[in-house]
Amino acid sequence: MRLVLAPMEGVVDDLMRDILSTINPFDLVVTEFVRVVDQLLPEKVYYKLCPELHNDGLTPNGTPVRVQLLGQEPNWMAENAFRAVELGSRGVDANFGCPAKIVNRSKGGAVLLQYPDNIHKIVKAMRQAVPEDQPVTAKIRLGYEDKSLFMENALAIYEAGATEIAIHARSKVDGYKPPAYWEYITEVKKRLPIPVIANGEIWSEADAKRCMEVTECDNIMIGRGAISLPNLGACIKHGNKPYTWEQTLNLLLSYTQKQVDDKKSDYLPGRIKQWFTYLNRQYPEADALFRELRVFKTADEIVSVLNHAQQSAQ
């Protein structure tokens, strides 16, 4: 099987990719999206979002990293796809799944699922721009307001020359509410000769097994589950035991230190608080700790709270 870490806007930055790829056997990690509108973006945009490009498109532990683009104009998506690969991205991915209203209002992300022809044009342009030996992939949802075009969108991506497709088994309207409709992925898997990656509502090793049984996919992508249970990938692929709360606290402190060392301490409070909204699902202890640290606004204050919690847990 192949295991992919999903792109999660505002959560899975380069430091999170580093942390999670170190403790999990991911075959690929995908970046937060680069927003493409009406220009070829400067190289600095790519290096900022994906500093792994300085390391041949690999995380510090050697996991391949793929840049994701989000946009609606085929030519500009194509030019930026070439640039991403030229700078070292391990292939390039197109985002047709983002449900954010601000993105959809500007005709990007999941809103394009209403227009299979447009999706085809975008992917085809990207495929023609990127060297044949580099993957061109796409991530979609099952639809926008409903799921009636799920197969048309999948076929549009395949016929445009995509290497593989990842499917989040919900529509835009479904948001992140359970369940995930894995049976739709099964239908796509039967029709498409390219690899299909199943995504959605995978929180445990048991969920992953059920998803693979239902979809008949050997490839899965995990997102929120990987943030909720930090070593979920290792549990799925190697049968490891889930991290204890103490192990997760150590990981939080490691992430915090990396943020400070990388001079991203201004971003730390928001990122840590967002991470805690997912940890609450797996660890009851996270809820109490979150109530304590959510009032703080500086990295130093949050580090102090986490250090105290770690000492108490030992």
C-alpha positions, 0 to 999 in steps of 0.5 A, spaced: 500 500 500 501 507 499 500 512 504 499 519 503 499 525 508 494 530 505 494 537 504 491 541 510 491 548 509 493 552 515 495 546 519 500 541 515 506 546 514 513 544 513 515 543 520 509 539 521 511 535 515 517 534 518 515 532 525 509 527 522 514 524 516 519 522 521 514 518 526 510 515 520 512 511 514 509 516 509 510 515 501 508 522 500 506 528 503 503 534 499 503 541 501 498 546 503 496 549 496 499 555 492 494 560 490 494 561 482 490 567 479 493 570 473 501 570 473 507 566 474 509 566 481 516 568 483 520 562 486 520 565 493 513 563 494 514 556 492 521 556 497 517 559 503 511 554 502 515 548 501 522 549 503 524 542 502 525 544 495 532 546 497 533 539 499 531 536 492 523 536 494 524 531 500 523 532 508 529 532 512 528 524 513 527 523 505 520 523 504 518 526 497 514 532 497 509 534 492 507 541 491 499 543 490 496 548 486 489 551 486 487 555 481 482 556 475 486 558 469 489 553 465 495 556 462 497 559 469 496 553 472 500 550 467 506 555 468 506 554 475 506 547 475 512 547 471 515 552 475 514 547 481 517 541 478 523 545 476 524 547 483 524 540 485 517 538 487 516 531 486 510 532 481 505 537 482 498 536 485 491 540 483 486 542 488 479 541 486 477 539 493 478 546 498 471 547 501 473 554 503 468 560 501 473 565 500 476 560 495 470 558 492 467 565 491 474 566 486 472 560 482 477 555 485 477 549 489 471 545 490 467 550 486 470 547 479 467 540 481 461 543 477 464 544 471 468 537 469 470 541 462 474 546 466 477 541 470 479 537 464 482 543 461 486 545 467 489 538 468 491 537 461 494 544 461 498 542 467 500 535 464 502 538 457 507 543 461 510 538 466 515 533 463 513 526 462 517 523 468 514 527 473 507 526 476 501 530 475 495 528 480 489 531 482 485 531 489 477 532 488 471 531 492 465 527 490 461 534 488 459 541 490 452 541 492 451 534 490 455 528 487 451 527 481 458 529 477 463 525 481 464 520 475 464 525 470 470 529 474 474 523 475 474 521 468 475 528 466 482 528 470 484 521 467 482 523 460 486 529 461 493 525 462 493 525 470 498 520 473 493 518 479 487 521 483 485 522 490 478 522 492 475 525 499 469 521 499 464 527 501 461 533 497 463 540 498 456 541 502 458 535 506 463 539 509 467 534 514 461 531 517 461 523 517 460 519 514 465 519 508 461 515 502 467 510 500 462 507 496 463 512 490 470 511 490 469 504 489 465 506 482 471 510 480 476 505 482 473 500 477 473 505 471 479 508 472 486 504 470 490 509 474 491 509 481 486 512 486 487 514 493 482 514 498 481 519 503 476 521 508 474 519 515 480 515 517 481 515 524 484 509 526 488 502 523 481 499 523 478 505 519 483 504 514 482 497 513 475 498 512 476 503 507 481 499 503 476 493 503 470 498 501 474 502 496 478 496 493 484 501 493 491 500 495 492 507 496 490 511 502 490 518 504 490 521 511 489 528 514 485 530 520 486 523 523 494 524 522 493 530 526 488 527 531 493 521 532 500 523 530 503 516 529 496 514 525 500 512 519 505 507 523 499 504 526 496 503 519 502 501 515 506 497 521 501 495 526 504 500 531 501 502 538 497 508 538 501 514 541 500 515 549 498 522 551 505 523 554 508 521 547 504 526 544 506 531 549 513 530 547 511 531 540 508 537 541 514 540 545 518 538 539 514 541 534 514 548 538 521 548 539 522 547 531 517 553 530 521 557 535 528 555 532 525 556 525 523 563 527 516 562 526 514 563 533 509 568 531 505 563 528 506 558 533 500 560 538 495 559 532 498 553 529 498 549 536 491 551 538 488 548 531 492 542 532 489 541 539 482 541 536 484 535 533 487 532 539 481 532 543 478 527 539 483 522 541 486 524 548 481 526 553 487 530 556 488 535 551 481 538 552 483 540 559 490 542 557 487 546 551 482 550 556 489 552 559 493 554 554 488 557 549 488 564 553 495 565 551 498 569 545 505 568 545 510 562 544 513 563 550 507 562 554 505 556 550 511 553 551 511 554 559 504 551 559 506 545 555 513 544 559 509 544 565 504 539 562 509 534 560 512 534 567 506 533 570 505 527 566 511 524 567 
